[in-house]
Amino acid sequence: MTAKSMMPYVEGNSAIRAMFEEGARLAEKYGRENVYDFSLGNPSVPAPAEVNQAIKDIIEEEDSLLIHGYNQSNSGYADVRETVAQHLNSLHGTRFGAQNIVMTVGAASGLNVAIKTLLDPGEEILAFAPYFVEYGNYAKNHGAVLKAVPADVVTFRPNLREMENVITEKTRAVIINSPNNPTGVIYGEDFIKKLAETLKQKQLELGRDIYIIADEPYRELAYDDAEVPYLTKYYDNTVVAYSWSKSLSLPGERIGYLVFPSEMSDFGNAIDAANIANRVLGYVNAPTLIQRVVARCIDCKTDIDAYDRNRKALYNGLNEIGYTCVYPEGAFYMWVKAPGGDDKAFCAKAKEHNILIVPGSSFACPGYVRIAYCVAHETIVNSLPAFAKVYEEYK
């Protein structure tokens, strides 16, 4: 018999994945060009050519036992971690070394490792709505409790007063995701400074450490020269989870890292615990070949001009039709108010026109929908008449 503890996960299976699978079914029935699948944040821009070349070169040049074997440390290769640390130092003026980096199986495993490292069962982690659908499951995996900070539906920037109302003597961490999935909003320096000051005061009041877990897979996807603050510079008790899934278009390779700054509380034990968490959660160590690939490609960048072009075309097109959209500053998602107010009903209506989008209820913010515009530009252009038909039916 299937474990009872798994049944809530089965019943609440990700709406994003369910819609993505529905897209494959509809594409087979109507033809892929007639289905407008905006469900999954799967990069449409190819990985840089240097990535494929690095894979070939490493296979030719390096010892096969090295590139296919276990790492000596669950943190990953020391030279790769040093390369990552020095890269961050050059970008952000930080002072990291290999000892501050834990290579992970993408950001998802990184978040699970961080939560297992920092939170005891029953402790609370806060997330600002709307937030990535899996955060609740990650917390539940380790017996922690996710508490939502209500959304500010005017700016979709986190409301610190609401956060203070949600903090309790059990609060151990706050997840920050900027650029944000699903809104595309970037949390600027003024907000980060206020957040840091608020959490410092709460640590003193409650007599306990409160950590920021910064989920940053979209860091490089920032438009119009927008700045994305690096949080360890503002708050010592910060752990950064990063992935090359979006920055190098490598979601299937499952490669990322965690940063534990030396200034954080109980640093030594935290790093040791993270190494053990990496192992006991079944990841063991990050994929060895791809660790070496990203080290060689550390300065490579994905060309985000295609996403920017899609962003402008979709935003302008939807606004001309009459939709209300949040203008995304980063990532590759459009956050749109659902006509009629019922996001699930709107998604169902859109599907009748072969448009696949995700209800905001999946992100703890009903009344809105998420459109992932990391698709071919033709998909954006060809979908707009269908979006117009849906809107007309609501009028």
Summary of the structure (lengths in Angstrom):
residues: 395
radius of gyration: 21.1
end to end distance: 49.3
largest distance: 64.8
contacts: 1338
relative contact order: 0.17
helix: 47%
strand: 14%
